[in-house]
Amino acid sequence: MFAIFDLDGTLIDRQVALSDAVTALCREHAFNTPIEHWLRAALADRANPRDFARLRIDFGLTEPAEQLWQEYVDLITEAVTCRPEVLEGLHQLRAAAWTIGIATNGASDIQRAKLDAVGLTYLVDGIAASGDLEIRKPARELFELAASHCGRSLADGGWMIGDNPAGDIGGGRQAGLRTIWLRGRPWPDGLHPADHTVDDVIDAITILLNETE
């Protein structure tokens, strides 16, 4: 039994951590309100070092882009959390002999830092971040990489659980996986529905555990 989970918005709440990290970064450097607004908009969906290179140019900052990126990585790592019941749910899946992977869009260093910070690294069998291949979900290659890192093959089937309709659910379906969608984002017209729709990742884990029985 094999399941791939999305990270941001599925296992962890990225938005709260993002807000806290941007606030702390701007306070540390005494950045003005336009810079803070720029950061919140630029980093809303994803973040990578190129964003900070653009920030430095657009606002004539003296701090090196690499320094600002690393500070942001450290700050969001400090701010991010994973609910205890989610960690317990993954423990239960492992006890039920599930193989667990992560497929996440984002730079490799920041995504793995978040996984380490909340204790998820040691609860999963393999991790694939889009920065590993410079390719993003819904591309099949990222799902293949997650499966490979878990010692599994997409040909064996499995599940994809995530909050992004096109990236997680559409991509997972195209990769031959059954899907569970965490309701929240608007559902695009014409996209095939998920096998299950839930309001919380705990409900998704319960569905998987019931598959075990």
N, C-alpha and C positions, 0 to 999 in steps of 0.2 A: 504494500500500500504506500502510495507516494503522493505528496501534496507540496505545491509551491505556493508560497505566500508573497504578496507585495509587502513592502516595508512602510513607507510613509502613507499615513491615512488609513492603514490597515492594522498593523501591529503597534505602531506608535503614532502619537499626535504631533505631526511636524509643525502645524500652524502655530500652536502655542509656543513651542521651542523656538521657531523662527522669530516670532515677535519679541521674545525675551532676548534673543541673541542680538538682533538688530538694535534694540534699545540699549543694551549694554555696550555694543561696539561704538555707537554714536556718542554715548556718554563718555566713554574712555578717551575718544579723540576730539571731543567737543564739536562734533559735526553738527551743522545747522539743519533746520527742518527740511529744506529742499533735498539735502543729501539723504536724510532718513526716509523721506517719501520715495526717492529714487530707488533706494535699496529694497524697500518693502515691495515695490512693484516689480523690480528686476528679479528678485529672489522668490516671488510668490509661488511659482510652480516648481522651480528647481534652481540649484546654485552650482556654479563652477568657477574656477580661477579667472576665466575670461571676463566674468561680470565685474570683478574688482579691477581688472586692467582697464575696462571701459569707464568705471567709476573714477579712477585716477585721472584719466584723460579728460573726461567731461567736466570735472570740477577742479582740475589743476592741483590735485593733492600731491603732497611731497612724500607721503608714506609709500613704500614699495607695494605693488599689488600682491606680491607673494606673502608679505607680512600681513596685510589685511585679510587675505584669504585664510591664512593659518589661524589668525585671531578669531575669525568667524567660525571656523571648524571647531576650535577649542570651546567657544562660547555656546554653540548649539549643542555640542556634546555634553556640556555641563547642564544644559536646560532640558534636554530630551528625557522622556520617561516612557516606561512601558508598564501598564497596569499589572499588578500582581496576579490577577485572575487570568490574564493573557499568558503570562509565564507558566502558570499552573496548568493551563489548558495544553500548552505545548509539551509540558512534562507528561501529561496524560497520553498525548498522542505517541510520544516516544515509548512510553510503557506499553502501549498497545501495538508496538512494532511498526509504527509509521516511519517512513523516511521523509524528512522535512527539508525543503529547499527555500531559498529566498531569491526572487528575481526583482530587482529594483532599478529604476531609472535614477541616475545620479553619478557624480564623480566617485571613483572608487574609494579615495581616502576618506571622504566625509561620510559615505554610507557605512563603511566598515567601522569607522570611529563611533558612529551612533549605535551600531549593533553591539560593539564591545561595551559601550557605556551602560546600556540597559540590561546586559546579561543575556542577549539573544544569541551571540556567536556560538556559545557552547550548547545551545539547545537545537541547533540545526546541523544538517549534514553537509550542506554546500551553499555557497553564496555566489550569485552572479550580479554584478553591477554594470550598468550600461557603459560606464567609463572603462570597463575592462576591454570592450570591443569597439567602443565609440559607435554603438548602435543601441537604439532604444526600443522598448516595447511599443508597439505590438510585434516587432520583428521576431520571427521564429528562432533566430540564432541565439537570442538571449535566453529563451526557454530551454533550448538545447544545451547551452552552457550551464545553466542551473542544474539540469538533469545530470549532465556529465560530472559536475563537481560532487553530486550526490551518489555517483556510481550507478546511475539509472539511465534509461533510454526513454525518450518520448514514445517510442513504439510500444512500450509496456503500458501506456496510459497513465492516468492519475488525475489530479485536481489542481486548479488554479484559483486562488482566493485573493480578491483585491477590490479596490474602490473605484478604479478607473474603467469606465465602460469599454472604451476602445482599446486601451493599452492592456489591461488585465483580462477582461472578459472576451473581447474580440480576439486579442492575441492568443489567449489561452485556448480558445475554441479552435482557431486555425492551427494551433500546435497539437491538436488532437486530445486536449484535456477537457474534462468536465469542469464546470465553473460555478463559483459562488460569488455573487456580487454584494458588496456592502453598500447599501442604498445611501445616496447623498447627492452625487453629481447628477446633472440632467442626463437622461438616456437618449442617445442619438437616434433619429429616425432611421429605420432600415436595419438597425443592428439586431442580430438574432439574440433573443433573451437568454439570460444565464439559466443554468439548471436549477439554481436556488437563488433567492434574494433574501437578505437578512439585514438587520439594523446594527448588528454588532459582531465583531469577529469571534466572540465567545459562542454565538449562535452557529457560526460556520464550523467552529471546532466541534461543537456538539453533533452537527450533521456528519462530520467525518468519523467521530467516535461511534456513531450509530451504524455507519458503514462497516465497522470492524466486527460488529456482533453478528 
